[in-house]
Amino acid sequence: MWRIARRSVAALLVLLVALVSVLVVNALRGGPASLAPPPAPKDVIEVRAAAERLAAAIRFRTVSKSPGVPSDPQAFRDLHDFLIRSFPRAHNTLKREVIGEYSLLYSWAGSDPSRKPILLTAHLDVVPEQGRWTRPPFSGAIADGFVWGRGALDDKAAVLAILEAVEYLVTRGFRPRRTIYLAFGHDEEIDGLNGAARIAARLKKRGVQLAAVFDEGWPIARGLVPGIERPVALIGTAEKGYLSLELIARTSGGHSAVPSRRSAIRVLLEAYTRLKASPFPASLRPPTSETLDHLAPEFSFIPKLVLTNRWLFGPVLLSRMEKVPEANTLVRTTAALTVIGAGEKDNVLPAKARLVVNFRILPGQTVAGVTAQVRRVVADPAIEVVQHGAASDPSPVSDIGSDGYRELVITVRQVFPDVAVAPALVINASDSRHYAHLADQVFRFRPSRLNLDDLGRIHGNDERIAIANYGEYIRFYIQLMRNSAGPQRRAPLN
């Protein structure tokens, strides 16, 4: 008996040692091999003059408020004219088209027609001003080392930096081997249907198939990922889908002195309570699982141990992520109540009540599937569930083994050598979704350096960009066009 017990204990100890060894080896092995590109050329950029052009562009009030005609159409036309004056060599070299009256499409013909083109996209429109600003939102003030104003981050900085890069490359005789398209939509902040969608339709009609699309996405931020000390550059390889559903309850109404259990408001709130009690399931899938793989080496030993051994710790990790709102949105389809309306008089039970729930859909799910699930949970004949506004399925997950991803990572490492780089899921919608059906791969990245406190400036008050960072913006796009459309080079793995 004792001999058998000792053998069992010994076997358990061997298994335990083996398990610990596997866990430690996985942790020490770290994540995927990283790219070690050669240094980028030392481009001399006249950053101050470029910052002044960005400041001037900010002064055009290209605001998007609601679908249809812009609130100030002339502001877009004036901005178009300003771009022509500011970048004469680019406009003499590239073909320029106005799409949907206010959006711009540029074509820079490549020397090798066998290569699929690439598309760089950004948007001309901005959200309305809100809150109290240190400097007026459309002043384009240059002060304290920053350019201030609406669009300094989202997204005129990208529009102007791309054109600065083209002007620089044209001046120095660069000619792309593959065609480069530049697409600047005018209504991204609404839905992109009159801007990017029409540009995409024009390209499709011409039979264009793109190798890669590069759009706005996550910025470079320190503290964006808790536990990692150095700045992190997250490259969006997918974005969540978008859907708003309107729930409309209709009942007989009545007098408030005799409250009914079937009042429209009560019926609606009970349905929403059922929705909140039935969240969509959480799961760790690409690209979020790829984010963890690539960032694992940046953590201290214990978190690294957990991340590199998700076959064992995955359920615990997922449970922890669900409890943090910023992480929870990366692992499930989320639902947020955004609009509610009912009643006009304090002593009348309204016969109609409505609310709107906005869903951000995880890759792997669909608009149709989410709608069907909501209808199953609501399950009340007094409530109608209808789509509110435009909707889009989650994008496909782009391949991190593709040339486009590799070229983008190389560019980030050349221009921002101090950052950690990883693929990631983008939680907001961008114009890139309109080009997905034309492109082999789509990537979303914003080359802006932000602290956590600065993230709220995007769509918030006191939007600004550091002049030094704007110089990096321009260098980033110069190098991205060299790496993606110039002579083919492959960086070594370290």
Secondary structure, 3 states (H helix, E strand, C coil): CHHHHHHHHHHHHHHHHHHHHHHHHHHHHCCCCCECCCCCCCCCCCHHHHHHHHHHHHCCCCECCCCCCCCCHHHHHHHHHHHHHHCHHHHHHCEEEEECCCEEEEEECCCCCCCCCEEEEEECCECCCCCCCCCCCCCCCEECCEEECCCCCCCHHHHHHHHHHHHHHHHCCCCCCCCEEEEEECCCCCCCCCCHHHHHHHHHHCCCCEEEEEEEEEEEEECCCCCCCCCEEEEEEEECEEEEEEEEEECCCEECCCCCCCCHHHHHHHHHHHHHCCCCCCCCCCCHHHHHHHHHHHCCHHHHHHHCCHHHHHHHHHHHHHCCHHHHCCCCCEEEEEEEEECCCCCEECCEEEEEEEEEECCCCCHHHHHHHHHHHHCCCCEEEEECCCCECCCCCCCCCCHHHHHHHHHHHHHCCCCEEEEEEECCCCHHHHCHHHEEEEEEEEEEEEEHHHHCCCCCCCCEEEHHHHHHHHHHHHHHHHHHHCCCCCCCEC
